[in-house]
Amino acid sequence: MENKIVVSGPIFDGSAPGIISQGLIAAMYEATMFLERKVKERAPVGVGGAKGGLLSTIHSEVQKGESVVKGIVATSSKYGEVLEKGRTPGKKWPPEGTLIRWIELKLGKYGSEAKSLEFVIRRKIGKKGFTGAYMFGRAFEAHWPDVARIFNRAGYTISRGLSGAR
């Protein structure tokens, strides 16, 4: 009996990069959508609610390059970073006018009364700061094992594809 090396299959026929890319892209979409959901569960709802506040600005996307696949979960809110990390004491006050809607909805104060309260609240935030929600960081840390499982499963799927099994 003669031993022969058979040179066939995805690794030899040029389809391996496509199999790898397809597996990684699918895993990245699953991971980013999963993390987006987990971040939203941790995000402060605020006065805009789910439809108009921070929650509505949190999104995920997958960017595909020639040899790189990158997943991003982010917010388009200009206040997203401050809400994530908080504000340290002694820093700049929040911009004028940004807390009026919150005061109206949460405290039921309007007009000049809301304007006066906003000044006091802005000053206090400037002096005392506030703790961040850390919704992005904590969601990632808490669910890293889940993300790792998604990519481990993708590795198995990719390996099967490279072996010629479908």
Residue pairs with C-beta under 8 A, 6 or more apart in sequence:
8 164
9 162
9 163
9 164
10 16
10 19
10 161
10 162
10 163
10 164
11 162
16 162
19 158
19 161
19 162
20 158
20 162
21 64
21 69
22 161
23 154
23 155
23 157
23 158
23 161
24 69
24 154
24 158
25 62
25 64
25 69
26 154
26 157
27 150
27 151
27 153
27 154
28 62
28 69
28 70
28 71
29 62
29 71
30 150
31 71
31 147
31 150
31 151
32 60
32 61
32 62
32 71
32 72
32 73
33 60
34 143
34 146
34 147
34 150
35 60
35 71
35 73
35 139
35 140
35 143
35 147
36 58
36 59
36 60
36 73
38 139
38 142
38 143
39 58
39 73
39 135
39 136
39 139
40 55
40 58
40 135
41 139
42 133
42 134
42 135
42 138
42 139
43 54
43 55
43 58
43 83
43 133
43 135
44 54
44 83
44 133
44 135
45 53
45 54
45 55
46 53
46 54
46 55
46 102
47 53
47 101
47 102
47 105
47 106
48 54
48 55
48 56
48 101
49 55
50 56
54 75
54 77
54 79
54 80
54 83
57 75
57 76
57 77
57 80
58 73
58 74
58 75
58 80
59 73
59 74
59 75
59 76
60 71
60 72
60 73
60 74
61 71
61 72
61 74
62 69
62 70
62 71
62 72
63 69
63 70
63 71
63 72
73 136
73 139
74 80
74 136
75 84
77 83
79 98
82 132
83 132
83 133
83 135
84 132
84 133
84 134
84 135
84 136
84 137
85 132
85 134
86 129
86 130
86 131
86 132
86 133
87 94
87 125
87 129
87 130
87 132
88 129
89 127
89 128
89 129
90 126
90 127
90 129
91 126
91 129
92 126
93 122
93 123
93 125
93 126
94 122
94 125
94 126
96 118
96 122
97 118
99 118
99 121
99 122
100 114
100 115
100 118
103 109
103 114
103 117
103 118
103 121
104 110
104 114
107 114
107 117
109 117
140 147
160 166
